[in-house]
């Protein structure tokens, strides 16, 4: 069976990094639009990974059970109501013993997209929230920050506003 080194590295990175995120999810204030930080996100599974060369970040995309079931069934356009996608973002760093390997460095932010086509109709059916840094400070001064999220995601409107392509597992 062929191995998927990138997926294995991402899953390992996720497993190693999530326990170090602080504070506990229940202690994190909600986003300005009222979306709560998902308390159980540490138990979610990997849907995909991405590497952005424009800002030198590594991202692990995780999903709640509804999102995982949809991804496995190939029913992601549209994603079902109740699906939640999380993106955990780190700055690129070089591995200290293997400089050719890019590994997660400083944690940048956690962001979540919650699918509810009725509740979030004005933002493409998705509720958006982001928390910055290790201290998980809510992003944005008021609920209008979601407009910037929708604007960024508009190029993938035909993919239900989602950039992530779920990885294919053997």
FENJO-V680134 format. One record per residue. N is the residue number from 0. PHI is phi in radians with two decimals (999 if undefined). PSI is psi in degrees with one decimal (none if undefined). Layout:
BEGIN
n:N phi:PHI psi:PSI
n:N phi:PHI psi:PSI
END
This chain:
BEGIN
n:0 phi:999 psi:127.4
n:1 phi:-1.21 psi:143.9
n:2 phi:-1.63 psi:151.8
n:3 phi:-1.94 psi:85.6
n:4 phi:-0.96 psi:-39.7
n:5 phi:-1.10 psi:-44.6
n:6 phi:-1.16 psi:-42.7
n:7 phi:-1.08 psi:-43.5
n:8 phi:-1.13 psi:-40.9
n:9 phi:-1.14 psi:-44.1
n:10 phi:-1.11 psi:-40.8
n:11 phi:-1.13 psi:-44.3
n:12 phi:-1.04 psi:-43.2
n:13 phi:-1.08 psi:-46.7
n:14 phi:-1.08 psi:-37.2
n:15 phi:-1.35 psi:-32.6
n:16 phi:-1.51 psi:-37.4
n:17 phi:-1.00 psi:-43.5
n:18 phi:-1.08 psi:-18.9
n:19 phi:-1.59 psi:-6.4
n:20 phi:-1.22 psi:139.6
n:21 phi:-2.44 psi:155.0
n:22 phi:-1.41 psi:-177.2
n:23 phi:-1.08 psi:145.5
n:24 phi:-0.92 psi:-37.3
n:25 phi:-1.17 psi:-18.0
n:26 phi:-1.65 psi:-1.2
n:27 phi:-1.54 psi:127.5
n:28 phi:-1.13 psi:152.7
n:29 phi:-1.19 psi:162.1
n:30 phi:-1.15 psi:161.3
n:31 phi:-1.00 psi:-22.7
n:32 phi:-1.58 psi:8.9
n:33 phi:1.59 psi:-4.8
n:34 phi:-1.24 psi:129.2
n:35 phi:-1.48 psi:147.4
n:36 phi:-1.16 psi:124.6
n:37 phi:-1.10 psi:115.5
n:38 phi:-1.12 psi:-28.5
n:39 phi:-1.77 psi:12.5
n:40 phi:-1.01 psi:-26.7
n:41 phi:-1.18 psi:-15.6
n:42 phi:-1.69 psi:-1.9
n:43 phi:-1.30 psi:164.9
n:44 phi:-1.90 psi:161.4
n:45 phi:-1.30 psi:131.5
n:46 phi:-1.80 psi:-35.9
n:47 phi:-2.96 psi:178.6
n:48 phi:-2.38 psi:161.2
n:49 phi:-2.66 psi:157.0
n:50 phi:-2.29 psi:118.5
n:51 phi:-1.73 psi:119.2
n:52 phi:-1.46 psi:-16.0
n:53 phi:-1.25 psi:-30.5
n:54 phi:-2.24 psi:11.7
n:55 phi:0.94 psi:57.6
n:56 phi:-2.24 psi:149.8
n:57 phi:-1.83 psi:141.3
n:58 phi:-2.34 psi:136.1
n:59 phi:-1.97 psi:125.1
n:60 phi:-1.77 psi:123.0
n:61 phi:-2.05 psi:164.0
n:62 phi:-2.50 psi:153.3
n:63 phi:-1.30 psi:178.3
n:64 phi:-1.01 psi:-39.6
n:65 phi:-1.10 psi:-42.4
n:66 phi:-1.17 psi:-41.2
n:67 phi:-1.09 psi:-46.0
n:68 phi:-1.05 psi:-42.5
n:69 phi:-1.12 psi:-43.6
n:70 phi:-1.11 psi:-43.9
n:71 phi:-1.14 psi:-32.8
n:72 phi:-1.52 psi:-4.6
n:73 phi:1.25 psi:25.3
n:74 phi:-1.91 psi:68.7
n:75 phi:-2.07 psi:10.6
n:76 phi:-2.48 psi:80.3
n:77 phi:-1.59 psi:160.1
n:78 phi:-1.23 psi:148.6
n:79 phi:-1.32 psi:152.2
n:80 phi:-0.98 psi:139.7
n:81 phi:1.71 psi:-14.6
n:82 phi:-1.23 psi:137.6
n:83 phi:-2.25 psi:125.8
n:84 phi:-1.88 psi:134.1
n:85 phi:-2.05 psi:145.1
n:86 phi:-2.22 psi:120.2
n:87 phi:-1.84 psi:127.4
n:88 phi:-2.16 psi:131.6
n:89 phi:-2.22 psi:150.1
n:90 phi:-1.22 psi:147.2
n:91 phi:-1.08 psi:144.7
n:92 phi:-2.53 psi:155.8
n:93 phi:-1.60 psi:138.4
n:94 phi:-1.12 psi:132.4
n:95 phi:-1.15 psi:-24.6
n:96 phi:-1.84 psi:-7.0
n:97 phi:-2.56 psi:77.3
n:98 phi:-0.99 psi:-22.3
n:99 phi:-1.31 psi:-13.8
n:100 phi:-1.60 psi:128.8
n:101 phi:-1.60 psi:126.4
n:102 phi:-2.26 psi:164.9
n:103 phi:-1.11 psi:133.8
n:104 phi:-1.86 psi:-123.5
n:105 phi:-1.20 psi:133.6
n:106 phi:-1.22 psi:132.6
n:107 phi:-1.75 psi:-57.3
n:108 phi:-2.92 psi:165.7
n:109 phi:-2.10 psi:135.0
n:110 phi:-2.37 psi:152.0
n:111 phi:-2.38 psi:144.0
n:112 phi:-2.07 psi:126.1
n:113 phi:-1.98 psi:121.7
n:114 phi:-1.53 psi:119.6
n:115 phi:-2.67 psi:95.6
n:116 phi:-1.04 psi:-30.1
n:117 phi:-1.44 psi:-54.4
n:118 phi:-1.08 psi:-37.5
n:119 phi:-1.95 psi:33.6
n:120 phi:-0.99 psi:-37.0
n:121 phi:-1.19 psi:-17.3
n:122 phi:-2.11 psi:43.4
n:123 phi:1.25 psi:17.4
n:124 phi:1.57 psi:0.6
n:125 phi:-2.09 psi:139.2
n:126 phi:-1.69 psi:136.9
n:127 phi:-2.04 psi:143.0
n:128 phi:-2.67 psi:149.3
n:129 phi:-2.53 psi:142.6
n:130 phi:-2.24 psi:135.3
n:131 phi:-1.73 psi:139.9
n:132 phi:1.16 psi:-178.3
n:133 phi:-1.10 psi:-29.2
n:134 phi:-1.47 psi:-3.1
n:135 phi:0.95 psi:54.6
n:136 phi:-1.33 psi:127.4
n:137 phi:-1.01 psi:139.1
n:138 phi:-1.54 psi:136.4
n:139 phi:1.74 psi:151.1
n:140 phi:-1.54 psi:-30.5
n:141 phi:-2.63 psi:-178.4
n:142 phi:-1.14 psi:-12.5
n:143 phi:-1.18 psi:-13.3
n:144 phi:-1.01 psi:-26.8
n:145 phi:-1.11 psi:-24.7
n:146 phi:-1.10 psi:-36.9
n:147 phi:-1.17 psi:-35.8
n:148 phi:-1.09 psi:-48.2
n:149 phi:-1.09 psi:-42.2
n:150 phi:-1.04 psi:-41.9
n:151 phi:-1.14 psi:-39.2
n:152 phi:-1.46 psi:-8.6
n:153 phi:-1.01 psi:-36.0
n:154 phi:-1.03 psi:-20.0
n:155 phi:-1.96 psi:29.6
n:156 phi:-0.95 psi:-39.6
n:157 phi:-1.26 psi:-5.0
n:158 phi:-2.00 psi:35.8
n:159 phi:0.99 psi:36.0
n:160 phi:1.14 psi:20.6
n:161 phi:-2.03 psi:125.1
n:162 phi:-1.33 psi:-34.2
n:163 phi:-1.13 psi:133.6
n:164 phi:-1.86 psi:114.9
n:165 phi:-0.97 psi:138.0
n:166 phi:-1.22 psi:151.5
n:167 phi:-1.70 psi:123.3
n:168 phi:-1.71 psi:148.5
n:169 phi:-1.20 psi:none
END
